[in-house]
Amino acid sequence: MTRDQELWACALAIERAHGEAAFLHASMQIDRLEAEGKAEAARIWREVLTRIEALEGTARGAPC
C-alpha cells in the first residue's frame, strides 16, 4: 500500500467512525498535536484532513 493509499484509508476510517463530525475530529487532533509540539504528527493529520474534505465534497455532490 502506498502512503497516499494509507492516508485515504485513514480518512475513510475517520469518516465512517465520526460521520459529519470527521472534519471537526481531525481539526481537533491537529490542534492538540500542535499544542503538544508534535509538528510531524500534525502534518500527517493535515494530509488526512485534506482527504476528508475531498470525501465530504464528493458526498455533497461537489465535483472531485
PDB file of N, CA, C and O in Angstrom:
ATOM      1  N   MET A   1       0.851  -1.175   0.000  1.00  0.00           N
ATOM      2  CA  MET A   1       0.000   0.000   0.000  1.00  0.00           C
ATOM      3  C   MET A   1       0.897   1.239   0.000  1.00  0.00           C
ATOM      4  O   MET A   1       1.861   1.322   0.762  1.00  0.00           O
ATOM      5  N   THR A   2       0.570   2.182  -0.853  1.00  0.00           N
ATOM      6  CA  THR A   2       1.354   3.422  -0.919  1.00  0.00           C
ATOM      7  C   THR A   2       0.971   4.347   0.234  1.00  0.00           C
ATOM      8  O   THR A   2      -0.042   4.139   0.901  1.00  0.00           O
ATOM      9  N   ARG A   3       1.780   5.350   0.454  1.00  0.00           N
ATOM     10  CA  ARG A   3       1.479   6.335   1.507  1.00  0.00           C
ATOM     11  C   ARG A   3       0.154   7.035   1.217  1.00  0.00           C
ATOM     12  O   ARG A   3      -0.652   7.260   2.120  1.00  0.00           O
ATOM     13  N   ASP A   4      -0.061   7.374  -0.045  1.00  0.00           N
ATOM     14  CA  ASP A   4      -1.311   8.035  -0.416  1.00  0.00           C
ATOM     15  C   ASP A   4      -2.507   7.133  -0.106  1.00  0.00           C
ATOM     16  O   ASP A   4      -3.523   7.605   0.404  1.00  0.00           O
ATOM     17  N   GLN A   5      -2.392   5.865  -0.405  1.00  0.00           N
ATOM     18  CA  GLN A   5      -3.471   4.926  -0.105  1.00  0.00           C
ATOM     19  C   GLN A   5      -3.706   4.820   1.406  1.00  0.00           C
ATOM     20  O   GLN A   5      -4.848   4.733   1.857  1.00  0.00           O
ATOM     21  N   GLU A   6      -2.632   4.829   2.172  1.00  0.00           N
ATOM     22  CA  GLU A   6      -2.758   4.779   3.628  1.00  0.00           C
ATOM     23  C   GLU A   6      -3.501   6.007   4.154  1.00  0.00           C
ATOM     24  O   GLU A   6      -4.348   5.896   5.041  1.00  0.00           O
ATOM     25  N   LEU A   7      -3.179   7.181   3.600  1.00  0.00           N
ATOM     26  CA  LEU A   7      -3.844   8.408   4.028  1.00  0.00           C
ATOM     27  C   LEU A   7      -5.328   8.383   3.669  1.00  0.00           C
ATOM     28  O   LEU A   7      -6.167   8.814   4.461  1.00  0.00           O
ATOM     29  N   TRP A   8      -5.655   7.878   2.474  1.00  0.00           N
ATOM     30  CA  TRP A   8      -7.061   7.754   2.087  1.00  0.00           C
ATOM     31  C   TRP A   8      -7.777   6.753   2.988  1.00  0.00           C
ATOM     32  O   TRP A   8      -8.928   6.971   3.367  1.00  0.00           O
ATOM     33  N   ALA A   9      -7.108   5.670   3.328  1.00  0.00           N
ATOM     34  CA  ALA A   9      -7.716   4.676   4.220  1.00  0.00           C
ATOM     35  C   ALA A   9      -8.005   5.292   5.588  1.00  0.00           C
ATOM     36  O   ALA A   9      -9.055   5.034   6.178  1.00  0.00           O
ATOM     37  N   CYS A  10      -7.088   6.095   6.087  1.00  0.00           N
ATOM     38  CA  CYS A  10      -7.301   6.784   7.370  1.00  0.00           C
ATOM     39  C   CYS A  10      -8.488   7.736   7.273  1.00  0.00           C
ATOM     40  O   CYS A  10      -9.339   7.768   8.161  1.00  0.00           O
ATOM     41  N   ALA A  11      -8.540   8.500   6.205  1.00  0.00           N
ATOM     42  CA  ALA A  11      -9.636   9.452   6.020  1.00  0.00           C
ATOM     43  C   ALA A  11     -10.983   8.726   5.973  1.00  0.00           C
ATOM     44  O   ALA A  11     -11.954   9.175   6.581  1.00  0.00           O
ATOM     45  N   LEU A  12     -11.039   7.614   5.258  1.00  0.00           N
ATOM     46  CA  LEU A  12     -12.277   6.846   5.182  1.00  0.00           C
ATOM     47  C   LEU A  12     -12.670   6.285   6.545  1.00  0.00           C
ATOM     48  O   LEU A  12     -13.842   6.318   6.920  1.00  0.00           O
ATOM     49  N   ALA A  13     -11.691   5.773   7.281  1.00  0.00           N
ATOM     50  CA  ALA A  13     -11.971   5.217   8.603  1.00  0.00           C
ATOM     51  C   ALA A  13     -12.494   6.290   9.553  1.00  0.00           C
ATOM     52  O   ALA A  13     -13.418   6.044  10.328  1.00  0.00           O
ATOM     53  N   ILE A  14     -11.904   7.471   9.491  1.00  0.00           N
ATOM     54  CA  ILE A  14     -12.345   8.568  10.355  1.00  0.00           C
ATOM     55  C   ILE A  14     -13.741   9.016   9.958  1.00  0.00           C
ATOM     56  O   ILE A  14     -14.574   9.295  10.821  1.00  0.00           O
ATOM     57  N   GLU A  15     -13.999   9.086   8.671  1.00  0.00           N
ATOM     58  CA  GLU A  15     -15.325   9.481   8.216  1.00  0.00           C
ATOM     59  C   GLU A  15     -16.377   8.467   8.657  1.00  0.00           C
ATOM     60  O   GLU A  15     -17.472   8.845   9.073  1.00  0.00           O
ATOM     61  N   ARG A  16     -16.050   7.203   8.569  1.00  0.00           N
ATOM     62  CA  ARG A  16     -17.001   6.170   8.988  1.00  0.00           C
ATOM     63  C   ARG A  16     -17.237   6.211  10.498  1.00  0.00           C
ATOM     64  O   ARG A  16     -18.360   6.014  10.963  1.00  0.00           O
ATOM     65  N   ALA A  17     -16.183   6.466  11.251  1.00  0.00           N
ATOM     66  CA  ALA A  17     -16.290   6.482  12.710  1.00  0.00           C
ATOM     67  C   ALA A  17     -16.985   7.735  13.239  1.00  0.00           C
ATOM     68  O   ALA A  17     -17.702   7.679  14.238  1.00  0.00           O
ATOM     69  N   HIS A  18     -16.768   8.864  12.564  1.00  0.00           N
ATOM     70  CA  HIS A  18     -17.242  10.148  13.099  1.00  0.00           C
ATOM     71  C   HIS A  18     -18.314  10.817  12.251  1.00  0.00           C
ATOM     72  O   HIS A  18     -18.882  11.830  12.659  1.00  0.00           O
ATOM     73  N   GLY A  19     -18.591  10.272  11.095  1.00  0.00           N
ATOM     74  CA  GLY A  19     -19.649  10.831  10.240  1.00  0.00           C
ATOM     75  C   GLY A  19     -19.416  12.292   9.924  1.00  0.00           C
ATOM     76  O   GLY A  19     -18.317  12.687   9.533  1.00  0.00           O
ATOM     77  N   GLU A  20     -20.457  13.094  10.096  1.00  0.00           N
ATOM     78  CA  GLU A  20     -20.370  14.523   9.765  1.00  0.00           C
ATOM     79  C   GLU A  20     -19.382  15.269  10.652  1.00  0.00           C
ATOM     80  O   GLU A  20     -18.988  16.389  10.329  1.00  0.00           O
ATOM     81  N   ALA A  21     -18.977  14.665  11.763  1.00  0.00           N
ATOM     82  CA  ALA A  21     -18.017  15.304  12.670  1.00  0.00           C
ATOM     83  C   ALA A  21     -16.570  14.942  12.326  1.00  0.00           C
ATOM     84  O   ALA A  21     -15.658  15.289  13.076  1.00  0.00           O
ATOM     85  N   ALA A  22     -16.347  14.254  11.209  1.00  0.00           N
ATOM     86  CA  ALA A  22     -14.991  13.830  10.842  1.00  0.00           C
ATOM     87  C   ALA A  22     -14.047  15.029  10.684  1.00  0.00           C
ATOM     88  O   ALA A  22     -12.914  14.997  11.166  1.00  0.00           O
ATOM     89  N   PHE A  23     -14.511  16.075  10.014  1.00  0.00           N
ATOM     90  CA  PHE A  23     -13.679  17.259   9.819  1.00  0.00           C
ATOM     91  C   PHE A  23     -13.302  17.865  11.169  1.00  0.00           C
ATOM     92  O   PHE A  23     -12.141  18.201  11.403  1.00  0.00           O
ATOM     93  N   LEU A  24     -14.285  17.999  12.049  1.00  0.00           N
ATOM     94  CA  LEU A  24     -14.036  18.563  13.376  1.00  0.00           C
ATOM     95  C   LEU A  24     -13.069  17.684  14.170  1.00  0.00           C
ATOM     96  O   LEU A  24     -12.160  18.192  14.828  1.00  0.00           O
ATOM     97  N   HIS A  25     -13.263  16.387  14.109  1.00  0.00           N
ATOM     98  CA  HIS A  25     -12.375  15.468  14.827  1.00  0.00           C
ATOM     99  C   HIS A  25     -10.927  15.639  14.366  1.00  0.00           C
ATOM    100  O   HIS A  25     -10.020  15.773  15.188  1.00  0.00           O
ATOM    101  N   ALA A  26     -10.716  15.634  13.058  1.00  0.00           N
ATOM    102  CA  ALA A  26      -9.363  15.782  12.519  1.00  0.00           C
ATOM    103  C   ALA A  26      -8.768  17.134  12.884  1.00  0.00           C
ATOM    104  O   ALA A  26      -7.589  17.228  13.226  1.00  0.00           O
ATOM    105  N   SER A  27      -9.583  18.178  12.811  1.00  0.00           N
ATOM    106  CA  SER A  27      -9.102  19.519  13.160  1.00  0.00           C
ATOM    107  C   SER A  27      -8.678  19.586  14.625  1.00  0.00           C
ATOM    108  O   SER A  27      -7.667  20.206  14.958  1.00  0.00           O
ATOM    109  N   MET A  28      -9.448  18.952  15.489  1.00  0.00           N
ATOM    110  CA  MET A  28      -9.109  18.934  16.911  1.00  0.00           C
ATOM    111  C   MET A  28      -7.819  18.154  17.165  1.00  0.00           C
ATOM    112  O   MET A  28      -7.023  18.527  18.027  1.00  0.00           O
ATOM    113  N   GLN A  29      -7.618  17.082  16.421  1.00  0.00           N
ATOM    114  CA  GLN A  29      -6.382  16.316  16.563  1.00  0.00           C
ATOM    115  C   GLN A  29      -5.177  17.175  16.160  1.00  0.00           C
ATOM    116  O   GLN A  29      -4.138  17.151  16.820  1.00  0.00           O
ATOM    117  N   ILE A  30      -5.330  17.924  15.080  1.00  0.00           N
ATOM    118  CA  ILE A  30      -4.249  18.802  14.622  1.00  0.00           C
ATOM    119  C   ILE A  30      -3.929  19.843  15.690  1.00  0.00           C
ATOM    120  O   ILE A  30      -2.764  20.065  16.019  1.00  0.00           O
ATOM    121  N   ASP A  31      -4.957  20.472  16.222  1.00  0.00           N
ATOM    122  CA  ASP A  31      -4.757  21.491  17.268  1.00  0.00           C
ATOM    123  C   ASP A  31      -4.041  20.902  18.478  1.00  0.00           C
ATOM    124  O   ASP A  31      -3.108  21.503  19.010  1.00  0.00           O
ATOM    125  N   ARG A  32      -4.484  19.719  18.910  1.00  0.00           N
ATOM    126  CA  ARG A  32      -3.885  19.074  20.080  1.00  0.00           C
ATOM    127  C   ARG A  32      -2.415  18.756  19.832  1.00  0.00           C
ATOM    128  O   ARG A  32      -1.559  19.034  20.673  1.00  0.00           O
ATOM    129  N   LEU A  33      -2.132  18.175  18.677  1.00  0.00           N
ATOM    130  CA  LEU A  33      -0.758  17.791  18.364  1.00  0.00           C
ATOM    131  C   LEU A  33       0.151  19.012  18.244  1.00  0.00           C
ATOM    132  O   LEU A  33       1.295  18.981  18.698  1.00  0.00           O
ATOM    133  N   GLU A  34      -0.348  20.076  17.641  1.00  0.00           N
ATOM    134  CA  GLU A  34       0.455  21.299  17.539  1.00  0.00           C
ATOM    135  C   GLU A  34       0.727  21.872  18.927  1.00  0.00           C
ATOM    136  O   GLU A  34       1.833  22.338  19.200  1.00  0.00           O
ATOM    137  N   ALA A  35      -0.274  21.839  19.802  1.00  0.00           N
ATOM    138  CA  ALA A  35      -0.097  22.341  21.166  1.00  0.00           C
ATOM    139  C   ALA A  35       0.932  21.510  21.935  1.00  0.00           C
ATOM    140  O   ALA A  35       1.623  22.021  22.816  1.00  0.00           O
ATOM    141  N   GLU A  36       1.022  20.237  21.594  1.00  0.00           N
ATOM    142  CA  GLU A  36       1.988  19.339  22.236  1.00  0.00           C
ATOM    143  C   GLU A  36       3.367  19.406  21.575  1.00  0.00           C
ATOM    144  O   GLU A  36       4.303  18.740  22.017  1.00  0.00           O
ATOM    145  N   GLY A  37       3.487  20.211  20.516  1.00  0.00           N
ATOM    146  CA  GLY A  37       4.766  20.345  19.831  1.00  0.00           C
ATOM    147  C   GLY A  37       5.096  19.189  18.897  1.00  0.00           C
ATOM    148  O   GLY A  37       6.260  18.972  18.560  1.00  0.00           O
ATOM    149  N   LYS A  38       4.086  18.455  18.483  1.00  0.00           N
ATOM    150  CA  LYS A  38       4.286  17.292  17.603  1.00  0.00           C
ATOM    151  C   LYS A  38       3.949  17.684  16.165  1.00  0.00           C
ATOM    152  O   LYS A  38       2.918  17.298  15.613  1.00  0.00           O
ATOM    153  N   ALA A  39       4.848  18.455  15.588  1.00  0.00           N
ATOM    154  CA  ALA A  39       4.616  19.043  14.266  1.00  0.00           C
ATOM    155  C   ALA A  39       4.460  17.994  13.174  1.00  0.00           C
ATOM    156  O   ALA A  39       3.605  18.140  12.300  1.00  0.00           O
ATOM    157  N   GLU A  40       5.266  16.941  13.207  1.00  0.00           N
ATOM    158  CA  GLU A  40       5.198  15.916  12.160  1.00  0.00           C
ATOM    159  C   GLU A  40       3.863  15.178  12.211  1.00  0.00           C
ATOM    160  O   GLU A  40       3.254  14.919  11.173  1.00  0.00           O
ATOM    161  N   ALA A  41       3.419  14.847  13.394  1.00  0.00           N
ATOM    162  CA  ALA A  41       2.120  14.173  13.529  1.00  0.00           C
ATOM    163  C   ALA A  41       0.991  15.090  13.072  1.00  0.00           C
ATOM    164  O   ALA A  41       0.048  14.636  12.424  1.00  0.00           O
ATOM    165  N   ALA A  42       1.080  16.366  13.403  1.00  0.00           N
ATOM    166  CA  ALA A  42       0.067  17.332  12.969  1.00  0.00           C
ATOM    167  C   ALA A  42       0.062  17.455  11.448  1.00  0.00           C
ATOM    168  O   ALA A  42      -1.000  17.595  10.842  1.00  0.00           O
ATOM    169  N   ARG A  43       1.235  17.404  10.832  1.00  0.00           N
ATOM    170  CA  ARG A  43       1.329  17.478   9.369  1.00  0.00           C
ATOM    171  C   ARG A  43       0.622  16.287   8.724  1.00  0.00           C
ATOM    172  O   ARG A  43      -0.083  16.447   7.727  1.00  0.00           O
ATOM    173  N   ILE A  44       0.807  15.108   9.282  1.00  0.00           N
ATOM    174  CA  ILE A  44       0.151  13.913   8.746  1.00  0.00           C
ATOM    175  C   ILE A  44      -1.371  14.049   8.877  1.00  0.00           C
ATOM    176  O   ILE A  44      -2.111  13.720   7.949  1.00  0.00           O
ATOM    177  N   TRP A  45      -1.827  14.532  10.026  1.00  0.00           N
ATOM    178  CA  TRP A  45      -3.260  14.738  10.216  1.00  0.00           C
ATOM    179  C   TRP A  45      -3.802  15.763   9.218  1.00  0.00           C
ATOM    180  O   TRP A  45      -4.940  15.636   8.765  1.00  0.00           O
ATOM    181  N   ARG A  46      -3.003  16.778   8.869  1.00  0.00           N
ATOM    182  CA  ARG A  46      -3.440  17.758   7.863  1.00  0.00           C
ATOM    183  C   ARG A  46      -3.644  17.086   6.510  1.00  0.00           C
ATOM    184  O   ARG A  46      -4.579  17.408   5.777  1.00  0.00           O
ATOM    185  N   GLU A  47      -2.752  16.142   6.189  1.00  0.00           N
ATOM    186  CA  GLU A  47      -2.901  15.408   4.933  1.00  0.00           C
ATOM    187  C   GLU A  47      -4.182  14.578   4.940  1.00  0.00           C
ATOM    188  O   GLU A  47      -4.885  14.494   3.933  1.00  0.00           O
ATOM    189  N   VAL A  48      -4.474  13.973   6.075  1.00  0.00           N
ATOM    190  CA  VAL A  48      -5.714  13.210   6.209  1.00  0.00           C
ATOM    191  C   VAL A  48      -6.912  14.156   6.107  1.00  0.00           C
ATOM    192  O   VAL A  48      -7.902  13.843   5.445  1.00  0.00           O
ATOM    193  N   LEU A  49      -6.820  15.300   6.757  1.00  0.00           N
ATOM    194  CA  LEU A  49      -7.906  16.282   6.727  1.00  0.00           C
ATOM    195  C   LEU A  49      -8.212  16.717   5.296  1.00  0.00           C
ATOM    196  O   LEU A  49      -9.379  16.884   4.940  1.00  0.00           O
ATOM    197  N   THR A  50      -7.205  16.899   4.490  1.00  0.00           N
ATOM    198  CA  THR A  50      -7.407  17.263   3.081  1.00  0.00           C
ATOM    199  C   THR A  50      -8.244  16.210   2.374  1.00  0.00           C
ATOM    200  O   THR A  50      -9.113  16.535   1.565  1.00  0.00           O
ATOM    201  N   ARG A  51      -7.979  14.953   2.681  1.00  0.00           N
ATOM    202  CA  ARG A  51      -8.733  13.864   2.058  1.00  0.00           C
ATOM    203  C   ARG A  51     -10.156  13.782   2.615  1.00  0.00           C
ATOM    204  O   ARG A  51     -11.090  13.455   1.884  1.00  0.00           O
ATOM    205  N   ILE A  52     -10.319  14.075   3.888  1.00  0.00           N
ATOM    206  CA  ILE A  52     -11.667  14.122   4.469  1.00  0.00           C
ATOM    207  C   ILE A  52     -12.483  15.208   3.776  1.00  0.00           C
ATOM    208  O   ILE A  52     -13.652  15.005   3.448  1.00  0.00           O
ATOM    209  N   GLU A  53     -11.862  16.356   3.558  1.00  0.00           N
ATOM    210  CA  GLU A  53     -12.549  17.443   2.851  1.00  0.00           C
ATOM    211  C   GLU A  53     -12.978  16.996   1.459  1.00  0.00           C
ATOM    212  O   GLU A  53     -14.083  17.311   1.017  1.00  0.00           O
ATOM    213  N   ALA A  54     -12.116  16.268   0.773  1.00  0.00           N
ATOM    214  CA  ALA A  54     -12.447  15.774  -0.565  1.00  0.00           C
ATOM    215  C   ALA A  54     -13.609  14.783  -0.496  1.00  0.00           C
ATOM    216  O   ALA A  54     -14.513  14.813  -1.331  1.00  0.00           O
ATOM    217  N   LEU A  55     -13.574  13.909   0.504  1.00  0.00           N
ATOM    218  CA  LEU A  55     -14.663  12.945   0.660  1.00  0.00           C
ATOM    219  C   LEU A  55     -15.974  13.651   0.955  1.00  0.00           C
ATOM    220  O   LEU A  55     -17.009  13.298   0.391  1.00  0.00           O
ATOM    221  N   GLU A  56     -15.940  14.629   1.821  1.00  0.00           N
ATOM    222  CA  GLU A  56     -17.155  15.370   2.165  1.00  0.00           C
ATOM    223  C   GLU A  56     -17.678  16.152   0.972  1.00  0.00           C
ATOM    224  O   GLU A  56     -18.889  16.254   0.775  1.00  0.00           O
ATOM    225  N   GLY A  57     -16.780  16.698   0.184  1.00  0.00           N
ATOM    226  CA  GLY A  57     -17.200  17.405  -1.027  1.00  0.00           C
ATOM    227  C   GLY A  57     -17.864  16.477  -2.008  1.00  0.00           C
ATOM    228  O   GLY A  57     -18.862  16.837  -2.632  1.00  0.00           O
ATOM    229  N   THR A  58     -17.322  15.287  -2.153  1.00  0.00           N
ATOM    230  CA  THR A  58     -17.895  14.286  -3.049  1.00  0.00           C
ATOM    231  C   THR A  58     -19.259  13.831  -2.539  1.00  0.00           C
ATOM    232  O   THR A  58     -20.192  13.641  -3.320  1.00  0.00           O
ATOM    233  N   ALA A  59     -19.364  13.659  -1.225  1.00  0.00           N
ATOM    234  CA  ALA A  59     -20.629  13.217  -0.643  1.00  0.00           C
ATOM    235  C   ALA A  59     -21.709  14.273  -0.813  1.00  0.00           C
ATOM    236  O   ALA A  59     -22.890  13.938  -0.902  1.00  0.00           O
ATOM    237  N   ARG A  60     -21.331  15.524  -0.858  1.00  0.00           N
ATOM    238  CA  ARG A  60     -22.294  16.625  -1.003  1.00  0.00           C
ATOM    239  C   ARG A  60     -22.601  16.933  -2.465  1.00  0.00           C
ATOM    240  O   ARG A  60     -23.397  17.821  -2.768  1.00  0.00           O
ATOM    241  N   GLY A  61     -21.967  16.197  -3.358  1.00  0.00           N
ATOM    242  CA  GLY A  61     -22.241  16.390  -4.776  1.00  0.00           C
ATOM    243  C   GLY A  61     -21.325  17.378  -5.453  1.00  0.00           C
ATOM    244  O   GLY A  61     -21.544  17.742  -6.609  1.00  0.00           O
ATOM    245  N   ALA A  62     -20.288  17.823  -4.740  1.00  0.00           N
ATOM    246  CA  ALA A  62     -19.331  18.752  -5.352  1.00  0.00           C
ATOM    247  C   ALA A  62     -18.451  17.988  -6.345  1.00  0.00           C
ATOM    248  O   ALA A  62     -18.221  16.792  -6.163  1.00  0.00           O
ATOM    249  N   PRO A  63     -17.968  18.641  -7.365  1.00  0.00           N
ATOM    250  CA  PRO A  63     -17.074  17.966  -8.306  1.00  0.00           C
ATOM    251  C   PRO A  63     -15.771  17.572  -7.623  1.00  0.00           C
ATOM    252  O   PRO A  63     -15.309  18.244  -6.701  1.00  0.00           O
ATOM    253  N   CYS A  64     -15.200  16.492  -8.083  1.00  0.00           N
ATOM    254  CA  CYS A  64     -13.940  15.988  -7.499  1.00  0.00           C
ATOM    255  C   CYS A  64     -12.775  16.860  -7.877  1.00  0.00           C
ATOM    256  O   CYS A  64     -11.644  16.587  -7.475  1.00  0.00           O
TER     257      CYS A  64
END
